[in-house]
Amino acid sequence: MISPDQVEAMIKAELPDAKVQVQDLTGGGDHYQVTVVSSAFAGKGLVQQHQMVYGAVRQAMSSEAIHALALKTYTPETWAATTS
């Protein structure tokens, strides 16, 4: 089982400027919904953005410590537009 804090730390290790919100969807520590806001996503498509996040948690996914990951990714500009 991986904690939400551990998931956040893995993502921030790859995307240091990221703002990360992690929700445990089942309480079992293996199904998460993650929102990531990073300037590293600028100029990248949604698939590329998700690949960057999956790359950060690859080891946990391959060992099945994380079974499911629902992603929402934003640049700081798109995040500002969705929250205003």
PADOZA-166358 format. One record per residue: residue in one letter; x, y, z of N, C-alpha, C in turn; residue number from 1. Coordinates in nm, 4 decimals. Atoms other than C-alpha are relative to their C-alpha. Example, Ala and Ser with C-alpha at 12.3 -4.5 7.8 and 13.67 -1.06 7.14 Angstrom:
PADOZA-166358
("a"; (0.0890; -0.1190; 0.0000); (1.2300; -0.4500; 0.7800); (0.0900; 0.1200; 0.0000); 1)
("s"; (-0.0820; -0.1190; -0.0060); (1.3670; -0.1060; 0.7140); (-0.0770; 0.1090; 0.0730); 2)
END
This chain:
PADOZA-166358
("m"; (0.0852; -0.1187; 0.0000); (0.0000; 0.0000; 0.0000); (0.0890; 0.1241; 0.0000); 1)
("i"; (-0.0726; -0.1263; 0.0106); (0.1234; 0.3476; -0.0891); (-0.0920; 0.1116; 0.0483); 2)
("s"; (0.0801; -0.1103; -0.0529); (0.0063; 0.6580; 0.0918); (-0.0108; 0.1122; -0.1037); 3)
("p"; (0.0106; -0.1163; 0.0885); (-0.1171; 0.9706; -0.0866); (0.1253; 0.0874; 0.0050); 4)
("d"; (-0.1225; -0.0796; -0.0116); (0.1925; 1.1506; 0.0470); (0.1139; -0.0602; -0.0817); 5)
("q"; (-0.1031; 0.0665; 0.0790); (0.4173; 0.8914; -0.1178); (-0.0230; 0.0213; -0.1496); 6)
("v"; (0.0330; -0.0253; 0.1405); (0.2360; 0.9314; -0.4501); (0.0402; 0.1425; -0.0357); 7)
("e"; (-0.0364; -0.1402; 0.0228); (0.2789; 1.3084; -0.4234); (0.1518; 0.0150; -0.0100); 8)
("a"; (-0.1458; -0.0106; -0.0004); (0.6504; 1.2693; -0.3445); (0.0596; -0.0568; -0.1291); 9)
("m"; (-0.0500; 0.0589; 0.1246); (0.7064; 1.0433; -0.6475); (-0.0189; 0.0959; -0.1173); 10)
("i"; (0.0285; -0.0928; 0.1095); (0.5434; 1.2963; -0.8790); (0.0891; 0.1239; 0.0115); 11)
("k"; (-0.0825; -0.1193; -0.0190); (0.7303; 1.5917; -0.7281); (0.1478; -0.0282; -0.0264); 12)
("a"; (-0.1390; 0.0347; 0.0302); (1.0603; 1.4043; -0.7698); (0.0283; 0.0188; -0.1489); 13)
("e"; (-0.0145; -0.0152; 0.1452); (1.0020; 1.4132; -1.1480); (-0.0391; 0.1386; -0.0485); 14)
("l"; (0.0521; -0.1312; 0.0378); (0.8153; 1.7446; -1.1657); (0.0089; 0.0910; 0.1232); 15)
("p"; (-0.0220; -0.0731; -0.1259); (0.9666; 1.9595; -0.8869); (-0.0920; 0.1191; 0.0240); 16)
("d"; (0.0850; -0.1178; -0.0197); (0.7438; 2.2627; -0.9492); (-0.1477; -0.0359; 0.0143); 17)
("a"; (0.1401; 0.0432; 0.0052); (0.4238; 2.0568; -0.9475); (-0.0744; 0.0281; 0.1300); 18)
("k"; (0.0964; -0.0022; -0.1097); (0.1284; 2.1253; -0.7255); (-0.0814; -0.1273; -0.0200); 19)
("v"; (0.0587; 0.1331; 0.0131); (-0.0179; 1.7815; -0.6563); (-0.1072; -0.0188; 0.1064); 20)
("q"; (0.1072; 0.0380; -0.0918); (-0.3496; 1.6764; -0.5018); (-0.0280; -0.1475; -0.0243); 21)
("v"; (0.0206; 0.1441; 0.0124); (-0.3948; 1.3053; -0.4323); (-0.1179; -0.0399; 0.0884); 22)
("q"; (0.1140; 0.0510; -0.0755); (-0.7224; 1.1429; -0.3280); (-0.0008; -0.1515; -0.0108); 23)
("d"; (0.0147; 0.1455; -0.0033); (-0.7493; 0.7787; -0.2215); (-0.1481; -0.0291; -0.0237); 24)
("l"; (0.1406; 0.0185; 0.0389); (-1.0692; 0.6718; -0.3982); (-0.0703; -0.1116; 0.0749); 25)
("t"; (0.0641; 0.1160; -0.0616); (-1.1300; 0.3444; -0.2138); (0.0341; -0.0183; 0.1467); 26)
("g"; (-0.0458; 0.0197; -0.1367); (-0.9497; 0.3795; 0.1185); (0.0968; -0.1159; 0.0129); 27)
("g"; (-0.0896; 0.1150; -0.0022); (-0.7373; 0.0813; 0.0239); (0.1421; 0.0310; -0.0387); 28)
("g"; (-0.1350; -0.0391; 0.0319); (-0.4331; 0.2747; -0.0877); (0.0519; -0.0481; -0.1328); 29)
("d"; (-0.0497; 0.0435; 0.1314); (-0.4218; 0.1477; -0.4444); (-0.0778; 0.0595; -0.1167); 30)
("h"; (0.0776; -0.0697; 0.1032); (-0.6835; 0.3530; -0.6374); (0.0004; 0.1494; 0.0339); 31)
("y"; (-0.0149; -0.1420; -0.0287); (-0.6063; 0.7228; -0.6623); (-0.0532; 0.0878; -0.1122); 32)
("q"; (0.0277; -0.1074; 0.0944); (-0.7336; 1.0352; -0.8293); (0.1037; 0.1074; 0.0289); 33)
("v"; (-0.1104; -0.0937; -0.0171); (-0.4470; 1.2766; -0.8871); (-0.0186; 0.1197; -0.0925); 34)
("t"; (-0.0006; -0.1238; 0.0770); (-0.4518; 1.6393; -1.0015); (0.1402; 0.0580; 0.0095); 35)
("v"; (-0.1363; -0.0527; 0.0043); (-0.1161; 1.7784; -1.1135); (0.0002; 0.1292; -0.0816); 36)
("v"; (-0.0169; -0.1280; 0.0688); (-0.0425; 2.1410; -1.2063); (0.1502; 0.0248; -0.0100); 37)
("s"; (-0.1441; -0.0200; 0.0180); (0.3022; 2.1966; -1.3579); (0.0291; 0.0798; -0.1258); 38)
("s"; (-0.0429; -0.0748; 0.1176); (0.4720; 2.4394; -1.5915); (0.0706; -0.0910; -0.1003); 39)
("a"; (-0.0650; 0.0958; 0.0907); (0.6516; 2.1347; -1.7394); (-0.0969; -0.0513; -0.1058); 40)
("f"; (0.1014; 0.0451; 0.0960); (0.3240; 2.0555; -1.9197); (-0.0198; 0.0981; -0.1155); 41)
("a"; (0.0188; -0.1020; 0.1036); (0.3419; 2.3743; -2.1290); (0.0451; -0.0520; -0.1352); 42)
("g"; (-0.0311; 0.0410; 0.1361); (0.3316; 2.2982; -2.5000); (-0.0152; -0.1488; -0.0259); 43)
("k"; (0.0177; 0.1440; 0.0157); (0.2536; 1.9306; -2.4421); (-0.1484; -0.0341; -0.0046); 44)
("g"; (0.1380; 0.0470; 0.0064); (-0.0658; 1.7483; -2.5298); (-0.0359; -0.0779; 0.1256); 45)
("l"; (0.0498; 0.0707; -0.1173); (-0.2788; 1.5709; -2.2725); (0.0664; -0.1365; 0.0169); 46)
("v"; (-0.0628; 0.1324; -0.0081); (-0.1337; 1.2284; -2.3566); (0.1438; 0.0131; 0.0502); 47)
("q"; (-0.1381; -0.0212; -0.0443); (0.2212; 1.3595; -2.3141); (0.0059; 0.0388; 0.1481); 48)
("q"; (0.0056; -0.0398; -0.1407); (0.1284; 1.5207; -1.9832); (-0.0218; -0.1225; 0.0885); 49)
("h"; (0.0303; 0.1195; -0.0786); (-0.0185; 1.1948; -1.8546); (0.1188; -0.0960; -0.0002); 50)
("q"; (-0.1173; 0.0861; 0.0069); (0.2867; 1.0009; -1.9750); (0.1074; 0.0475; 0.0974); 51)
("m"; (-0.0980; -0.0542; -0.0943); (0.5065; 1.2325; -1.7683); (-0.0335; -0.0418; 0.1435); 52)
("v"; (0.0408; 0.0381; -0.1355); (0.3045; 1.1587; -1.4537); (0.0126; -0.1515; 0.0173); 53)
("y"; (-0.0145; 0.1453; -0.0092); (0.2861; 0.7849; -1.5262); (0.1466; -0.0399; 0.0120); 54)
("g"; (-0.1424; 0.0268; -0.0119); (0.6640; 0.7908; -1.5699); (0.0492; 0.0160; 0.1427); 55)
("a"; (-0.0402; -0.0272; -0.1387); (0.6978; 0.9315; -1.2187); (-0.0432; -0.1110; 0.0954); 56)
("v"; (0.0525; 0.1043; -0.0894); (0.4914; 0.6485; -1.0653); (0.0128; -0.1392; -0.0616); 57)
("r"; (-0.0127; 0.1258; 0.0745); (0.5980; 0.3715; -1.3063); (0.0303; -0.1202; 0.0895); 58)
("q"; (-0.0393; 0.1133; -0.0835); (0.7645; 0.1526; -1.0441); (-0.1154; -0.0452; 0.0893); 59)
("a"; (0.1129; 0.0350; -0.0862); (0.4644; 0.1651; -0.8091); (-0.1126; -0.0638; -0.0806); 60)
("m"; (0.1039; 0.0590; 0.0855); (0.2291; 0.0870; -1.0996); (0.0417; -0.1420; -0.0428); 61)
("s"; (-0.0436; 0.1311; 0.0484); (0.4404; -0.2050; -1.2266); (-0.0001; -0.1050; 0.1105); 62)
("s"; (0.0050; 0.0937; -0.1126); (0.4566; -0.3602; -0.8799); (-0.1422; -0.0186; 0.0517); 63)
("e"; (0.1417; 0.0002; -0.0374); (0.0784; -0.3080; -0.8511); (-0.0256; 0.0575; 0.1391); 64)
("a"; (0.0258; -0.0738; -0.1237); (0.1239; -0.1004; -0.5355); (-0.1071; 0.1050; -0.0273); 65)
("i"; (0.1089; -0.0853; 0.0473); (-0.0917; 0.1436; -0.7332); (-0.0712; -0.0789; -0.1088); 66)
("h"; (0.0763; 0.0786; 0.0964); (-0.3652; -0.0408; -0.9176); (-0.0661; 0.0891; -0.1053); 67)
("a"; (0.0705; -0.0893; 0.0929); (-0.5508; 0.2534; -1.0730); (0.0332; 0.1447; 0.0344); 68)
("l"; (-0.0349; -0.1403; -0.0162); (-0.4664; 0.6185; -1.1293); (-0.0838; 0.0811; -0.0979); 69)
("a"; (0.0795; -0.0915; 0.0824); (-0.7181; 0.8739; -1.2565); (0.0714; 0.1347; 0.0032); 70)
("l"; (-0.0804; -0.1216; 0.0074); (-0.5288; 1.1809; -1.3780); (-0.0757; 0.1194; -0.0553); 71)
("k"; (0.0399; -0.1292; 0.0556); (-0.6137; 1.5444; -1.4320); (0.1271; 0.0828; 0.0019); 72)
("t"; (-0.1233; -0.0777; 0.0086); (-0.3217; 1.7535; -1.5553); (-0.0280; 0.1372; -0.0594); 73)
("y"; (0.0211; -0.1383; 0.0419); (-0.2979; 2.1284; -1.6055); (0.1331; 0.0742; -0.0006); 74)
("t"; (-0.1058; -0.0993; -0.0138); (-0.0471; 2.3983; -1.6813); (-0.0520; 0.1014; 0.1025); 75)
("p"; (0.0504; -0.1025; -0.0936); (-0.0631; 2.6846; -1.4287); (-0.1062; 0.0901; -0.0637); 76)
("e"; (0.0961; -0.0870; 0.0691); (-0.2489; 2.8902; -1.6922); (-0.1361; -0.0685; -0.0155); 77)
("t"; (0.1293; 0.0685; 0.0160); (-0.5139; 2.6269; -1.7638); (-0.0650; -0.0257; 0.1350); 78)
("w"; (0.0545; 0.0187; -0.1340); (-0.5526; 2.5598; -1.3909); (-0.0678; 0.1286; 0.0468); 79)
("a"; (0.0578; -0.1289; -0.0392); (-0.6131; 2.9304; -1.3267); (-0.1330; 0.0240; -0.0708); 80)
("a"; (0.1223; -0.0196; 0.0774); (-0.8753; 2.9344; -1.6012); (-0.1131; -0.0891; 0.0509); 81)
("t"; (0.1053; 0.0905; -0.0469); (-1.0625; 2.6357; -1.4528); (-0.0461; 0.0320; 0.1408); 82)
("t"; (0.0359; -0.0288; -0.1395); (-1.0611; 2.7655; -1.0964); (-0.0546; 0.1410; 0.0195); 83)
("s"; (0.0518; -0.1370; -0.0175); (-1.1739; 3.1209; -1.1670); (-0.1407; 0.0130; -0.0499); 84)
END
